[in-house]
Amino acid sequence: MNVLVVYESRTGNTRRAALLMADAFEAAGHTTTVCPTMDVDLKVAADADLVVVGTWTDGLVLFGHRPGGAGHLVKGLPTLWDKPTYAFVTYAIRPGGVLRKLNALLASKGADVKGALELHRRHLETDAPDFVDGVLQSVAAAAR
Ligand SMILES: Cc1cc2nc3c(=O)[nH]c(=O)nc-3n(C[C@H](O)[C@H](O)[C@H](O)COP(=O)(O)O)c2cc1C
């Protein structure tokens, strides 16, 4: 498969998660491109069989959680019609309802969101490859 991983990152955690995911997709034999939201390669996006979008949790810790850099996501993501899409967020303490809001944002871009996960910023080395395993299992199950 051709996989596109798009990330929005302020302090580097989500970027690191995206790169770890790319390593895991590549290790499983999939051609993978990683792009920041404001520099998405449209040709790669058009050719992608699978899209992963990640961002960070922005909020007031206990409430008001929303996808970090939502403006960039809206502006930078191409329309994702017919692309199976998986989403993730990184967080520090409490992600609240951020995934629900990220899924809604991606749906507004035409994405078919198949799954989403919150990744604690301290556990990216283990949780990012696990996320990829889950995505690949989900894709295989959908193809059966
Ligand atoms: C302005 C701001 C607000 C944040 N709000 C929350 C929050 O409400 N809950 C939480 O768990 N983490 C919160 N965080 C932590 C980030 O979501 C977390 O560190 C994330 O991994 C940052 O990703 P990045 O390094 O890719 O920017 C906040 C960080 C910032 C800078």
PDBQT file of the ligand as one rigid body, heavy atoms in Angstrom, charges set to zero:
ROOT
HETATM    1  C1  LIG A 201      -1.436  25.266  24.578  1.00  0.00    +0.000 C 
HETATM    2  C2  LIG A 201      -1.384  23.802  24.966  1.00  0.00    +0.000 A 
HETATM    3  C3  LIG A 201      -2.499  23.208  25.499  1.00  0.00    +0.000 A 
HETATM    4  C4  LIG A 201      -2.471  21.850  25.870  1.00  0.00    +0.000 A 
HETATM    5  N1  LIG A 201      -3.584  21.288  26.419  1.00  0.00    +0.000 NA
HETATM    6  C5  LIG A 201      -3.563  19.983  26.786  1.00  0.00    +0.000 A 
HETATM    7  C6  LIG A 201      -4.727  19.370  27.365  1.00  0.00    +0.000 A 
HETATM    8  O1  LIG A 201      -5.773  19.988  27.575  1.00  0.00    +0.000 OA
HETATM    9  N2  LIG A 201      -4.657  18.059  27.698  1.00  0.00    +0.000 N 
HETATM   10  C7  LIG A 201      -3.504  17.309  27.503  1.00  0.00    +0.000 A 
HETATM   11  O2  LIG A 201      -3.497  16.128  27.829  1.00  0.00    +0.000 OA
HETATM   12  N3  LIG A 201      -2.402  17.863  26.943  1.00  0.00    +0.000 NA
HETATM   13  C8  LIG A 201      -2.406  19.172  26.588  1.00  0.00    +0.000 A 
HETATM   14  N4  LIG A 201      -1.284  19.742  26.026  1.00  0.00    +0.000 N 
HETATM   15  C9  LIG A 201      -0.089  18.906  25.805  1.00  0.00    +0.000 C 
HETATM   16  C10 LIG A 201       0.075  18.494  24.348  1.00  0.00    +0.000 C 
HETATM   17  O3  LIG A 201      -1.141  18.041  23.772  1.00  0.00    +0.000 OA
HETATM   18  C11 LIG A 201       1.108  17.369  24.250  1.00  0.00    +0.000 C 
HETATM   19  O4  LIG A 201       2.315  17.766  24.837  1.00  0.00    +0.000 OA
HETATM   20  C12 LIG A 201       1.327  16.974  22.804  1.00  0.00    +0.000 C 
HETATM   21  O5  LIG A 201       2.060  15.775  22.752  1.00  0.00    +0.000 OA
HETATM   22  C13 LIG A 201       2.063  18.074  22.054  1.00  0.00    +0.000 C 
HETATM   23  O6  LIG A 201       2.286  17.637  20.747  1.00  0.00    +0.000 OA
HETATM   24  P1  LIG A 201       3.365  18.338  19.823  1.00  0.00    +0.000 P 
HETATM   25  O7  LIG A 201       4.698  18.188  20.532  1.00  0.00    +0.000 OA
HETATM   26  O8  LIG A 201       3.310  17.595  18.564  1.00  0.00    +0.000 OA
HETATM   27  O9  LIG A 201       2.980  19.780  19.689  1.00  0.00    +0.000 OA
HETATM   28  C14 LIG A 201      -1.290  21.081  25.683  1.00  0.00    +0.000 A 
HETATM   29  C15 LIG A 201      -0.164  21.700  25.121  1.00  0.00    +0.000 A 
HETATM   30  C16 LIG A 201      -0.207  23.043  24.768  1.00  0.00    +0.000 A 
HETATM   31  C17 LIG A 201       1.033  23.674  24.162  1.00  0.00    +0.000 C 
ENDROOT
TORSDOF 0
